[in-house]
Amino acid sequence: MQWKVGLLLMWTNVRVVLGVSASIAIDFLPDLIAALREQSAVVDAILTPNACKMVSPLYVSALTGRRVYWDEMSADAGWEVPHINLVRDAALFLAAPATANLVGKFANGIADDLVTTTFLACRAPRLVCPAMHPHMWEDRFVQDNIARLRQNGVIVVDPVLGRCATGDVGIGAMAPPENIVSAVARALGFE
Ligand SMILES: Cc1cc2nc3c(=O)[nH]c(=O)nc-3n(C[C@H](O)[C@H](O)[C@H](O)COP(=O)(O)O)c2cc1C
């Protein structure tokens, strides 16, 4: 019991910036956010424009209990320069789920939306949780991008074996929340 209280205390005031992209694994977002919040982490979510076509920012804000960000060019938040200020004192940047597209952009320094600009501006540990069809995960370009991320100090939480929406089975399913929370804890030096 005592160690559990100690762990919860460690997580207090840990602010995780969560970048969300347009993968079918967005379905698991409620479980992931709940698992992070269960540890007492504060979660600030940013959605890619395509992710906003799969879930509404309003829905995600209800999950995090916080304002959600998606539009880099919005006058509403413009004065805050969100991609810089969101990560200035963040403990960690977590991209989950990360599409093949997002992995490719991260690996090549592309900064064309709020998730990618925030990733580049972040000086805290950065974790990426890929989620895609096994054929995409096996693709040489994707694997090269993953290797490039790892070579540059980004922590990649490997996808796992699963059945896709298409019925195909293989490696590409986003790691389950418990694996992701463990990887976050390790990155923060809690484990
Ligand atoms: C229903 C649906 C599910 C998708 N699931 C995935 C996925 O799991 N992984 C992936 O890499 N791309 C997936 N895609 C393709 C991405 O949504 C597409 O590459 C998009 O441009 C990604 O945008 P974003 O990375 O900016 O969010 C899916 C597309 C659709 C229509």
The ligand as a Gaussian input file, in Angstrom:
#p B3LYP/6-31G(d) Opt

LIG

0 1
 C      -10.746000       4.539000     -40.806000
 C       -9.275000       4.857000     -40.958000
 C       -8.384000       4.271000     -40.091000
 C       -7.018000       4.535000     -40.230000
 N       -6.151000       3.936000     -39.358000
 C       -4.828000       4.172000     -39.492000
 C       -3.917000       3.555000     -38.611000
 O       -4.269000       2.821000     -37.687000
 N       -2.593000       3.824000     -38.787000
 C       -2.136000       4.636000     -39.779000
 O       -0.923000       4.821000     -39.893000
 N       -2.988000       5.238000     -40.641000
 C       -4.315000       5.036000     -40.517000
 N       -5.187000       5.652000     -41.362000
 C       -4.665000       6.587000     -42.365000
 C       -4.394000       7.954000     -41.721000
 O       -5.587000       8.460000     -41.150000
 C       -3.848000       8.939000     -42.787000
 O       -2.524000       8.549000     -43.116000
 C       -3.857000      10.367000     -42.313000
 O       -3.303000      11.196000     -43.316000
 C       -3.068000      10.534000     -41.019000
 O       -3.139000      11.871000     -40.606000
 P       -2.411000      12.373000     -39.279000
 O       -1.171000      11.557000     -39.108000
 O       -2.074000      13.794000     -39.564000
 O       -3.383000      12.263000     -38.166000
 C       -6.557000       5.425000     -41.244000
 C       -7.481000       6.024000     -42.088000
 C       -8.825000       5.743000     -41.962000
 C       -9.799000       6.383000     -42.900000

